[in-house]
Amino acid sequence: MPLMKKPAIEEFFRRLQKALPEPETELQYHNPYTLLVAVVLSAQATDKGVNKATEKLFKIVDTPQKMVKLGLGKLTDHIKTIGLYRNKAKNVIALSEQLIAQHGGEVPRSREALEALPGVGRKTANVVLNVAFGEPTIAVDTHIFRVSNRTGLAPGKNVLEVEQKLEKRVPEAFRLHAHHWLILHGRYVCKARKPDCPACPVSDLCLFKGKTVAA
């Protein structure tokens, strides 16, 4: 797979920034704790589906203490429209208990502490660090993995490889929002089955050989 050159990468992100200067997560949340819960629930689920399930939940629960008080049964009822909901509910209760026991009920700001929580992997930790605490982390999901490989931006065999390449190749000026620009670009333009190349603002910089053409 050919690699996108440095000047093209600068232009790639400059155009994404121009189109959306202040990108935000599409997950709805009220504070770092509800963000953490929403991201845990979003694994193998859509943001829309998670938002629908958490709309009522987050009106009554916005701290680990309230979540533990709510209990597993009621939490399960709230999120049963989401895939893998039983396992996710157990993880959310367990991580809430761990936050109370080990972190005074606060969401920790370190990757290691986040990854030690039940149901929290590297991707979830990166999202929380980026969105809640403004760290320039890049959480590689299926959209970012696809865009990075397809365009030649940061090709890699697995998500960790892509993440490490992005950390090296994304210019510092764009690092904070790179995560959201790439996710939204993959979700709405550089789609899995049929990328919308004619509508893509960076198609001339992209090295993908199978570009679609306007009908």
Stockholm file with secondary structure:
# STOCKHOLM 1.0

chainA/1-215         MPLMKKPAIEEFFRRLQKALPEPETELQYHNPYTLLVAVVLSAQATDKGVNKATEKLFKIVDTPQKMVKLGLGKLTDHIKTIGLYRNKAKNVIALSEQLIAQHGGEVPRSREALEALPGVGRKTANVVLNVAFGEPTIAVDTHIFRVSNRTGLAPGKNVLEVEQKLEKRVPEAFRLHAHHWLILHGRYVCKARKPDCPACPVSDLCLFKGKTVAA
#=GR chainA/1-215 SS CCCCCHHHHHHHHHHHHHHCSSCCCSSCCSSHHHHHHHHHHTTTSCHHHHHHHHHHHHHHCCSHHHHHHHHHHHHHHHHTTSTTHHHHHHHHHHHHHHHHHHHTTSCCSSHHHHHTSTTCCHHHHHHHHHHHHCCCCCCCCHHHHHHHHHHSSSCCSSHHHHHHHHHHHSCGGGHHHHHHHHHHHHHHTSCSSSCCGGGCTTTTTCCCTTCCCCC
#=GC SS_cons         CCCCCHHHHHHHHHHHHHHCSSCCCSSCCSSHHHHHHHHHHTTTSCHHHHHHHHHHHHHHCCSHHHHHHHHHHHHHHHHTTSTTHHHHHHHHHHHHHHHHHHHTTSCCSSHHHHHTSTTCCHHHHHHHHHHHHCCCCCCCCHHHHHHHHHHSSSCCSSHHHHHHHHHHHSCGGGHHHHHHHHHHHHHHTSCSSSCCGGGCTTTTTCCCTTCCCCC
//
